[in-house]
């Protein structure tokens, strides 16, 4: 999905389902927002819509990765029930030229 401000794309979100039979019912999600649109509720609206689509599609689990220092995004994901499941050390090369840790987060939608 895309978020528009007039004719300008200011955000996008996606669900990428796994095709392998052993990964059936699981998917990665991604949300990106232009920095001018942080803190206005757009991320929450996009996440709510992603979760609605995932549940409607019968998905069991969602995964995501986020830069550990992105506290606002981590709080957003936690607000929707995602839990930190691990840390990927120095996995993201930032604009500052330094490597940053990423958090691996997950959410079980349907308990087995």
C-alpha positions in Angstrom: 0.0 0.0 0.0 1.1 3.6 -0.5 0.4 6.7 1.5 -0.1 9.9 -0.6 0.1 13.6 0.2 -1.5 15.0 -2.9 0.4 13.3 -5.7 3.5 12.7 -3.6 4.2 9.2 -2.1 5.0 9.8 1.6 5.0 6.2 2.8 4.6 2.6 1.8 3.8 -0.7 3.5 3.9 -4.3 2.4 3.3 -7.9 3.4 5.6 -10.4 1.8 4.3 -13.9 2.2 6.6 -16.9 2.1 5.9 -19.4 -0.7 7.7 -22.4 0.7 5.2 -24.9 2.2 7.1 -25.1 5.5 6.8 -21.3 5.9 3.1 -21.3 5.0 1.2 -18.7 7.0 4.2 -16.5 7.7 5.2 -13.2 6.2 7.6 -10.3 6.5 6.2 -6.8 6.8 7.7 -3.5 6.1 6.6 0.1 6.7 8.4 3.2 5.5 7.4 6.7 6.1 9.0 9.9 4.9 10.5 11.7 7.9 8.1 14.7 7.5 5.2 12.3 8.3 6.6 10.7 11.5 4.5 11.2 14.6 1.2 12.1 12.9 -0.5 8.6 13.2 0.2 7.5 9.6 2.4 4.6 10.8 -0.3 3.4 13.2 -2.9 3.6 10.5 -0.7 1.6 8.1 0.1 -1.0 10.7 -3.6 -1.4 11.6 -4.4 -2.0 7.9 -1.5 -4.5 7.5 -2.7 -6.5 10.5 -6.3 -6.4 9.2 -5.2 -7.7 5.8 -2.9 -10.4 7.4 -5.7 -11.6 9.6 -8.2 -11.7 6.7 -5.7 -13.7 4.7 -5.4 -16.2 7.6 -1.7 -15.5 8.3 -0.3 -17.1 11.4 2.8 -15.0 12.0 4.4 -11.7 11.0 8.1 -10.8 11.1 9.9 -7.5 10.8 13.3 -5.9 11.4 13.9 -2.4 12.7 17.0 -0.4 13.5 17.4 -0.7 17.3 17.8 3.0 17.7 14.5 3.8 16.0 12.7 4.1 19.3 9.5 5.5 17.7 9.1 2.6 15.3 9.9 0.0 18.1 7.2 1.6 20.3 4.8 1.5 17.4 5.4 -2.2 16.8 5.2 -3.1 20.5 1.9 -1.2 20.7 0.5 -3.6 18.1 1.8 -6.6 20.0 5.2 -7.4 18.3 7.9 -8.8 20.6 11.7 -8.5 20.2 13.0 -11.9 19.4 16.6 -11.2 18.7 19.3 -8.7 17.7 21.3 -8.6 14.5 24.5 -6.9 15.5 25.8 -4.2 13.2 23.5 -5.3 10.4 22.4 -1.8 9.0 24.7 0.7 7.5 23.3 4.1 8.5 23.6 7.5 6.7 26.2 8.3 9.3 28.5 5.7 7.8 28.3 3.5 11.0 26.8 0.1 11.4 23.8 -0.2 13.7 22.0 -3.1 15.3 18.7 -4.3 14.1 16.0 -5.9 16.2 14.1 -8.9 14.9 10.5 -8.7 16.0 7.6 -11.0 15.6 3.9 -11.3 16.2 1.8 -14.5 16.3 -1.7 -13.7 14.9 -3.3 -17.1 15.5 -2.3 -19.2 18.4 -1.9 -22.9 17.5 
